[in-house]
Amino acid sequence: MSLLDQMAWVERLVRRPDELAAARAVAGADGEVLRTVDAERLAAVHETFAELVVGRWWAPGFPASLAALRCPRDGPAGVGRRLVREAAFEEAVGEDETGRALIGGALDALEGGRLEGPPWIRELLAYEYLLAVGLPRRARGQAPDAALEARLLPPEAAWLAGAPLATEVLVCPFGWPVAELAGGELVEAEPDPHDRLLFVSGGEVLDAAPPPEAADALQLLAGGADEGAVLAALGPDGAAAVAWLREAGALPE
């Protein structure tokens, strides 16, 4: 086993210390480095590593999602240790700048029963992702992880753009009160089907729950209709929706 191979094993074992015995068996006579690893010290390094990753990479943007996740064996304390074990962690860009390590790992672990969460956890992950990663990357002119968003966001979510819209706008349906959940305002949540509009204006990420007709008005406008056609299609409620969109910044003044 080359030095690079041994270093790769050590890096992997920091994330998955339970694989130490198997690694030693596979390494055979060449695994001298692995035979010097103390299992208890490795477990302590793994725990510290997971805490640092959670605290530095994920906690600033995903506090509510991390608080809601549970590890079946270790409870909330084991969430970070579980996430750094997931295969998606190996696809992290920098300090998980695209969200793939956290979101991909969390979805894989939830689907595989390695993590648990309340019925709204996927929606909360999607909402915090949009605010912390998806929209800020667009604001900086950076490409989002399209495959990750396709997996995470509901299929009914629509990115709308084109004149007369002032900016690209995401109309995203949610079945739960994600803004209140993200803000820590709810102890128990009841279903609350609604749309949210998320977009970047003036370099800032804006998020709002629009009046019901606003999403219809946006669809018409993005499809090429002018405001007159929107008002004709939606009636008096259309005028209120257009005024709301203009005040919110989705339409130019």
C-alpha positions in Angstrom: 0.0 0.0 0.0 1.5 3.4 -1.0 1.7 6.3 1.3 -1.1 8.1 -0.5 -3.3 5.0 -0.1 -2.5 4.9 3.6 -3.3 8.6 3.9 -6.6 8.0 2.1 -7.5 5.2 4.5 -6.7 7.5 7.5 -8.9 10.2 6.1 -11.7 7.8 5.5 -11.3 6.4 9.0 -11.6 9.8 10.6 -15.1 9.9 9.1 -15.9 6.1 9.6 -13.9 4.9 12.6 -16.0 1.7 12.8 -14.2 0.5 9.7 -10.8 0.3 11.3 -10.7 -3.5 11.8 -11.9 -4.1 8.2 -9.2 -1.6 6.9 -6.5 -3.5 8.7 -7.6 -6.8 7.3 -7.7 -5.4 3.7 -4.4 -3.6 4.0 -2.6 -6.8 4.9 1.2 -6.6 5.4 1.4 -3.1 3.9 -0.9 -1.5 6.4 1.7 -0.5 9.0 0.1 2.9 9.5 -3.3 1.4 10.2 -1.8 -0.9 12.8 -0.5 2.1 14.7 -4.0 3.7 15.0 -5.5 3.6 18.5 -9.2 2.9 18.2 -10.3 5.0 21.1 -8.3 8.0 20.0 -9.7 7.6 16.5 -13.2 7.7 17.8 -12.4 10.9 19.7 -10.9 12.5 16.6 -14.0 11.5 14.6 -16.3 13.1 17.1 -14.3 16.3 17.1 -14.1 16.4 13.4 -17.9 16.0 13.1 -18.5 18.7 15.6 -16.2 21.1 13.7 -17.9 20.3 10.4 -21.4 20.9 11.8 -20.4 24.0 13.6 -18.4 25.6 10.8 -20.0 24.3 7.6 -23.7 23.7 8.4 -25.0 25.2 11.6 -25.0 28.9 10.3 -27.3 28.1 7.4 -29.3 25.1 8.6 -29.9 25.5 12.3 -33.5 24.4 12.3 -32.9 21.3 10.1 -30.0 20.1 12.2 -32.0 20.6 15.4 -34.9 18.5 13.9 -32.8 15.6 12.7 -32.3 12.6 14.9 -30.0 9.6 14.7 -31.9 6.4 15.7 -29.0 5.1 17.7 -27.5 8.3 19.2 -30.3 10.9 19.1 -29.5 14.5 18.0 -25.9 14.2 19.2 -25.2 11.6 16.5 -26.5 13.6 13.6 -23.2 15.1 12.7 -21.3 11.9 13.1 -23.8 10.2 10.8 -23.6 12.9 8.2 -19.9 12.9 7.8 -20.1 9.1 7.3 -22.4 9.4 4.3 -21.0 8.9 0.8 -22.3 12.4 -0.2 -19.7 13.9 2.2 -17.0 12.9 -0.3 -18.6 15.2 -2.9 -18.4 18.4 -0.8 -17.1 21.5 -2.6 -14.9 23.5 -0.3 -16.7 23.8 3.0 -19.8 22.4 1.4 -20.5 25.5 -0.6 -23.1 23.8 -2.8 -24.9 22.0 0.0 -24.3 18.6 -1.5 -22.6 17.0 1.5 -25.4 18.0 3.9 -28.5 17.8 1.8 -27.4 14.8 -0.2 -26.2 13.0 2.9 -29.3 13.9 4.9 -31.7 12.7 2.2 -29.7 9.5 1.7 -29.7 8.9 5.5 -33.4 9.7 5.9 -34.3 7.4 3.0 -32.1 4.6 4.4 -33.4 5.0 8.0 -30.0 6.1 9.3 -31.5 9.4 10.3 -35.0 10.3 11.3 -37.0 13.5 11.4 -40.5 15.0 11.6 -42.8 14.8 8.6 -41.8 18.3 7.5 -38.0 17.8 7.6 -37.5 17.5 3.8 -39.4 20.8 3.3 -37.4 22.5 6.0 -34.2 21.3 4.4 -35.3 22.7 1.1 -36.3 26.0 2.6 -33.1 26.5 4.5 -31.1 25.4 1.5 -32.8 28.0 -0.7 -32.1 30.8 1.8 -28.5 29.7 2.7 -27.2 28.2 -0.5 -29.4 28.2 -3.6 -30.4 31.9 -3.8 -27.1 33.3 -2.5 -25.1 31.4 -5.1 -27.4 32.8 -7.8 -26.9 36.3 -6.3 -23.1 35.8 -6.7 -23.4 34.6 -10.2 -22.5 31.0 -9.2 -24.2 28.0 -10.6 -26.3 25.9 -8.2 -26.1 22.1 -8.0 -28.9 21.4 -10.4 -29.1 17.7 -9.7 -29.3 18.4 -6.0 -32.1 20.9 -6.4 -34.0 18.6 -8.7 -33.9 16.0 -6.0 -34.7 18.3 -3.1 -37.3 20.8 -4.4 -40.9 19.7 -5.1 -41.6 19.0 -8.8 -44.2 21.8 -8.8 -41.5 24.4 -7.9 -41.0 26.8 -10.9 -38.2 29.2 -11.7 -39.8 32.1 -13.7 -37.8 34.7 -15.6 -38.1 37.0 -18.5 -39.6 40.4 -19.2 -41.4 42.1 -17.5 -40.1 40.3 -14.4 -37.3 42.3 -12.6 -35.4 39.1 -11.7 -35.7 35.3 -11.7 -38.3 34.2 -9.2 -38.9 30.8 -7.6 -42.5 29.9 -6.9 -42.2 27.0 -4.5 -45.1 25.2 -2.8 -44.8 24.0 0.7 -47.2 21.9 2.8 -45.9 23.1 6.2 -45.2 26.5 7.8 -41.5 26.4 6.9 -40.7 30.0 7.7 -42.0 29.6 11.3 -40.2 26.3 11.6 -36.9 27.8 10.4 -37.3 30.7 12.8 -37.9 28.3 15.8 -41.3 29.8 16.4 -43.2 26.5 16.5 -43.0 23.6 18.9 -45.6 21.6 17.0 -46.6 22.3 13.4 -49.8 21.7 11.6 -50.0 21.4 7.8 -50.2 24.8 6.0 -50.2 24.4 2.2 -49.0 27.7 0.6 -46.6 29.1 -2.0 -43.5 31.1 -1.2 -41.7 33.4 -3.6 -38.0 33.5 -3.3 -35.7 35.7 -5.4 -32.7 38.0 -5.4 -33.1 41.7 -5.5 -30.3 44.2 -5.0 -28.0 41.4 -4.0 -30.3 40.3 -1.2 -32.3 37.2 -0.9 -36.0 38.0 -0.5 -38.6 35.5 0.7 -42.3 36.1 1.1 -45.7 34.3 1.2 -47.7 36.0 -1.6 -51.4 36.4 -2.0 -52.9 33.5 -3.8 -53.2 35.3 -7.2 -49.6 36.4 -7.2 -48.3 33.0 -8.4 -50.9 33.0 -11.2 -49.9 36.5 -12.2 -46.2 35.6 -12.3 -46.9 32.6 -14.5 -48.8 34.8 -17.0 -46.2 37.5 -17.0 -43.3 35.0 -17.4 -45.3 33.5 -20.3 -45.3 36.8 -22.2 -48.6 38.4 -21.0 -48.6 42.1 -20.3 -50.2 43.5 -17.2 -53.3 44.3 -19.0 -53.8 40.7 -19.9 -53.1 39.7 -16.3 -55.7 42.1 -15.1 -58.2 40.8 -17.7 -57.5 37.2 -16.7 -57.6 37.6 -12.9 -59.9 40.6 -12.4 -59.7 42.9 -9.4 -57.6 40.3 -7.5 -55.1 40.5 -10.3 -54.5 44.2 -9.8 -53.8 43.6 -6.1 -51.4 40.7 -7.0 -49.5 42.9 -9.5 -49.2 45.7 -6.9 -48.0 43.3 -4.3 -45.3 41.9 -6.7 -44.2 45.3 -7.6 -43.9 46.3 -4.0 -42.0 43.1 -3.2 -39.5 43.8 -6.0 -40.4 41.0 -8.4 -41.7 43.6 -10.9 -39.9 46.8 -11.8 -41.4 50.1 -10.5 
